[in-house]
Amino acid sequence: MDPNIRKIQAFCAAARLGSISAAARELGSAQSTVSRAIASLEGDWGVRLFERKGPELRITSDGWGLLEDARGLCAAFSKLERRVDGMRGLESGSLGIAAPTSIVAMRLPGPLGRFAADHPGIEVNILECTYGEAARQLVDGMVDLAFIPSEPKGGDFASTVYDKDEIVVVAPRGHFSAREGAVALDDLLDERFIADTETAPLLQRELTNLRIHCETSDITAILAMVEAGLGVSLLPSLALERTGFDLDVRHLEQPAYRTLSLVRRRTADLSLAARAFLEYL
């Protein structure tokens, strides 16, 4: 028995994501390649790892029995890859990332800090920007990774869902004192908005005759203006983590969500620094 590690990585990704197509996107491979890798691994091991019913993928009891050790092997291989990469070129290089404010502030500091500590010679450049600008930067080759809602046109990309958070209504304390619970979109028709550039498309799609008092990507400025009574805002809940503002935060009666993907060029086209950073995410 001499299975290739890529086959085991395909097995682990498919088991975690529950889908061959999702595993292929994460691994930056064609769906047929991942499907063949899993079938080949089943032949190598002489066990059936998944039950397949159309697009539905269910791991078998034999698959469950092997999954923990397979994950351990993949983790050990990733650690080895990082060590080898460090020896052959990660003493220098650069990493470019484009992302909206909430991701830059709430999701990237931890992994970037660990990456920078392990690879102090890598220059990290972060562009805090709108989704459209992040997509353009990725297509033009100005950044390695972008956090955006969907893959842009104009290139061969791989994407993985990275974050999904609820859109909530943020208002001055006591603003909705006459109502309890969730807020309907119709209740917001006459409000003045401090609009976040990340969620402004939702405003424009769901509401008409908006009174946008101010539009900015600066979350701190939005929260300060809302607290001061200048308007209300619709924000991704991620933006409200670790804030000290006194606000009234409500759910929407019909919940809405923001889904962001980590989009990158196919693995073969990524720099060593970008490939290494993906492990930290």
C-alpha positions, 0 to 999 in steps of 0.5 A: 500500500503506497497511497499518494498524500494528495489522495488522502488530502482529497479524502479529508477535504471531501469528508469535511466539506461533504462534497467532491466539488467543494473539495476540488475548489478548496484544493484548487483541482478539477472535480474529476481529479478529486473524484479519481483520487478518492476512487484510487484511494479506495482501491489502494486501501480496499475499503469504501470511504463514501456512499454516493447518491448523485451530488450527495456524499456520505462518509461510510463507517469505514471512512469514519474509522480512518478519517482521524488518522488521515487528518493527522497524516495531512496535518503532519505533511502540511507541517513538513511542507512549511518547514521545507518551504522555509528552507528553500525560499521563505526567508524573503518574498511578499504576500498581498491580501485585499479584504473588507474592513471587518475581515482586516480588523477581526479575522486577519490579525491572529493568523497574520501575526503567527505567519509574520512571527514564523516568517519575518522576512516576508513582506505582507501588504494588506489592502483594505477596500471594497469587494469590487476593488479587491476583485480587481486587484486579484484579477490584475495580479496585484494581490495573492488573496482576496476576501470577496463574495464570489469569484471574479471573471477574468481569471482561473481562480479557486475559492473557499467559503471563509466567513458567513455572518448575519446582517443586523440593524444597529441603532442608537440606544432606545431608538426602537423602544416602542418595538420589541424583537426583530425589525422588519425592512419596512420599519426602516423606510423612513430612517436616515442611514449611516451606510457601510460600503460592505452592506450598501448593496443590500440597502440598494437591493432591498430598500427604496427611497433611501436617505443615506446620510453618510457612506463609509467603510470605517466601522468605528466611524459608523458606530460612533455616528449611530451612537450619536443619533445621526442615523441607523445602519445595517452591518455584518455582525462580525463588525460588532465584535469587540466594540465598546459602543452603547447601541441597540442591535436588532435582528431583521425579521427576514434574516439576511447574511453576508457570505465571504469567500477566500479567493485565490489563483490556482495553487500552481500559480501562487507564490510560496509565501501565499501557499504558506499563509493559507495553512495559517487560515 
